[in-house]
């Protein structure tokens, strides 16, 4: 099997051939890239096909000539169908940022979601900044090749500063030249009003995903500090239990334990592992219980079910809820591979 394949020993069966079937070109492309590590020629052909068939092609078909989806503006609404969602979901589906249509969509997004303080905002104003939305948008834009764009660089720096508190003042402090966050926004240490003004792990995970995608040599001092704070926070609880601060109910949201694809502002244990592994924590023993949880959810064929879905709400349906999912299986294998190696 070879040392680099040892991670597959934890699987009940190897589902790689299933992922490489040609019925879903998007999954096939990402499996070739991330699991098989195929050559550039094969990857290019697979990615081209993913833009002609399947979920990416369906989303692109609904793009307007102006570069937005459904209706003009910042693009958060309609929920799961607006411009922000279309681009975030396509990035997760492995779309190519060199596609002129996607570049046009990204340009439209950047021209309508950047607030006056430089932040990525769900409504294009300073009051619309949230760690979860800014993280999702930032991650998508980096994936699409905009990491050198000065607008995104400013937005990512602002995201980092809102985590550390560096150079950030509360909206009530009008006598300062520092940029501020509104009273309803995310505040330092991932505090969010929508989580009863407690630190929000969902927002933290989205922000860490975005910052993790910035090449290490391009991370500013604030970005490095923000990543450290994010890791400290996410590792301060057992990811398998996910008992991070929450403002509703008496136990963590059940969404933590339902694996789906693509992923909006809600998150799950698997995405927490994805970002922790991406930030160098693969061998951290604090991840052991969460990795066991992931492994426990596979079936006898080494497949994972789709437990959460936006089917019927977004531009395209992704598989069937409750059935074995190539997309969720791909997510699980990527984490297990990186953790195993």
N, C-alpha and C positions, 0 to 999 in steps of 0.2 A: 504493500500500500504506500510506503514511503512516509517519512516523518511529517511532511507537510499535509498529509491526508489523515493523520492520526486523530484529528478532531472528529472525524466521521464515526469513530468507534462508539461514540455516545448515542448515535442514531439507531433506531430500531431497524431502519432500512435506509438506503441511499435514494433520495428522490430526485437526484440531479437530472437523470434522463427525462423524468416527467417535466421538469422545468424547461428542458431544452426542446420539448415538442413545439411544433410550428403553429399551433392554434392560437397562441398569444405571443406575438412578436416582441412586445414590450418586456415581458418576463424573460423571454428567451435571450434578449440582448443583455439584460442586467445579470442573468445567470452566467452567460458567457464571460462577461466582464469581471464579476465579483467572485464567482465560485470556480469556474473553469480557468479563468485568466487566459482567455483565448488571444490570438494574435490580432494585430491592428486591422488587417484586411478583413478578417471574419467579423470583427466588431463593427467596422464601418458598414458592412453590408447589412448586418442585423439591425443596426440603429436606423439606417435608411428605411428599412422595411417597417420598423416601428412607427415611423412618421407617416407611412402610407396606409397602414392598417391598424386596427385596435384602438384603445382608449385615447392615445395621443392624437391620432388622426381625427377622431370624433370630436374632441374638444376644439381642435384647430378649425374644424369645419364651421363652428359656431362663432368664430371671431369676426368682428366687423372689419371693414376696410380701414377704419380709423385706428384700429389697434386695441379696442376694448371688447368685452363680452357683455351682452345683455343690455346694459345701459351706460351712458357716459358718466364720468366722474371718478371718484376715488376707487370705486369698484369693490367695496366690501359687500354691498348688497346688489342683487338678491343673494342671500346666504347660500354658499356653496356653488353659485353659478356666476357671480360677478368676476371682474377681471382679476382681483387678488386671488380668489380661489382657483380660477382656471390656471394661473401661472404656478401657484404653489403645488397644486395637484400634478401638473405636467412635470414639474421638476422632480417630484417624488417618483413619477412614472418613468424617469430616465430620458426626458426629451432633450433635444440637442439645441443649445443656445445659439448655434451658428445658423439655425433656420431663420430666414429673414422675417417670417411671421412672428416668431417668438421674440426676436430682437425688437420688432415694432411694438409688441405687447409690453415688453419690459420698459421701453422708452415711454410708452403711454403711462405705465404704472409710476415710474419715477417722476413724471411731470405732474401727477395728480395726487400722490400720497406723501410727498415730502412736506412736512410742516415748516413754519417759519423758523423754528429752532434747529432745523436740519434732521429731525427725526422721521422715521417711517411711521406713518399714522394711518389708522383704519379709515379716518374720514378726512385726512389731509390737513388737520389742524393740530395745534399743540395739545388740545384736550383729548385727542384720539390716540395718543401713544399708549401702548400696552406691550409688555414684554412678549406675550404670546404672539401677537400679530406681527410686531417688529421682527421677532425671531423667525417666524415662518417666511416673511417676505425677504428678509436678509439672506436666509439660507437659499431660497429659490434664486435670488439674483446672483449670488456667488456661484451657484451651480451653473447658471446660464452665462457665466464668463464676465460679469460686471464688477469683479472685485477691484479693478483698477479705476473704476469710474469715481470721480471725486464726490459725486452726490452720495454714492453708497458708502464710500470711505467715511464721510462725515456722519452718515446715519449709524454706521457700525460703531464709531467712536462714541456717539451719543448714547447708543444702547449700553455700551460698557460703562459710561459715566453714570447712567441711571442705576446701575447695579452697585457701583462702589460709592456713589454719592459725590464723587470728585467733580467740582465745578458746577454742581446742580443746586438750585435753590427751590424752595416750595413756592407755589404760585402766590401765596399770601405775602411773600416778601417782594414787594414792588420796588424797593429801593436798591436793588442789586443789579449789576450788569450781567450776572450769571444767568444762563438759560435755566428755565424752571420747568417743573412738571405740575400739571393741574391737580386739583384735590381728588379727582376721580381716577387718576392715572396710577400706573405702577411707580413705586418709589424704591429707594435703595433697599438692598437685601430682599429684592423680589416681592416687596409688599404690594398688594393690589386691593383696591376697594371692592372688587368683585369677589374677593375671598375674605370678606370681613376685615379688611386691612391687616391681614396676616401674610406672611411670606408664602408665595404661591409656587408650588413645585412644577405645575404645568407650565407657567410662564418661565420658570428657571430652565426647564429642559429645552423649550423652544429657543430661548436666548443662547444657551450653551451650544445648541446645534449650529446656529448661525455663526457664533464666534469660533467654533471648532473648524469651520470650513475656511476661515481666513488663514492663508499660509502662515506658518509659525514666524517666518522672517518678516512678515508684514504686520504682525500684531503689535500694537502700541503698548506702552506701559499700562494704560488703563484697561486695555483688553486682557492683558496678562493677569492683572489684579482681579478683574471680573471673573475670569475663568477659574482662578483659585477660589474665589468666594463661592462660585457656582458648584465646584467640586466639593468644597467643604460642606455646603448645604445639602447637596444630593446624597452625600455619603454619611450625613449625620443621622440618617434613618436607614433601616434595612429596606433596600429597593423592592424586595419580595413582599414586604408588608405594606409599603407605601403609606405609612401613617404620618405623612407630612401635615403641617397645619392646614386645617380646613374649617370653613365657616358654617357649613350646613351639615345636619345630621350628627350621628354619634360614631361614625366609622368612615374610613376612606371611601371615595366614590368607587362604585363597582366597575366604572370604565377602566380603571387601572388594570383590571384582570381580563379585559376583553380585547383580543388582538384583531386589528382590522387594517384596511388599506383603501385609499390613501388616508392621511391623517390631518385633521384640522387643528383647532385649538385644544381639543381633548387629547390626552396622551395615554400611554399604557406602560406597563412594566418593561415591555420589550423596547420601547423607544428610549426609556431611561437607560437601559443597558447599551443601546446603540450609541448614545452620546458619551457615556462613561468609558466605553471601550475606545471610542474615537479619540478621547482625550487621555489615553494612556493608562487606563485603570484595569486593563484586561486581567492582570494577575492579582488584583486587589481581592483579598479573601472576603471583603464585604459584599462582593458580587455573587458569592457562591450560592446563596439561597435563591436568588433571582434566576440564576442560570439553571438550577434544579427545577424551578417552577416552569421555565420555558421548556425544558426537556420533558417534563411531565405532561405537557399538553400535546405532544405528537401522537399520531396514531401508529398502527402496526406497520404502515408503509412509510413512516418517517415524514408524514405530512401534518400540517397545522390547519385548523379550520378558520374560516372567516367568521369572527364573532361580533364584529362591529362594522357597519357599512353606511355609506351615504347614498346608497342606491335609491333612485326615485327623487333625489334632492339635487344632484349635480348633473353635469352634461352627459355623463356616461355611467352605466352600471358596471361595477367590478365584481364579477363572479356572483355566487349565491350565498347568502348568510346561512351559516350552519353546515356548509359543505367544505370539503378540503380545498384550501386556497393556495394557489401557486404564489400569489403575492405575499401572503403572510409566511408561507414556508420559506420564501426567499429571504425575508427579513430575519427569520429565526436562524437560517443557515449562515447568513453574513455575520451575525453576532457570535454564534458558536465557533465559526471558523477563526475569527479574530481572537476570541478568548482562548481557543484551543492551541493556537500557535504562539 
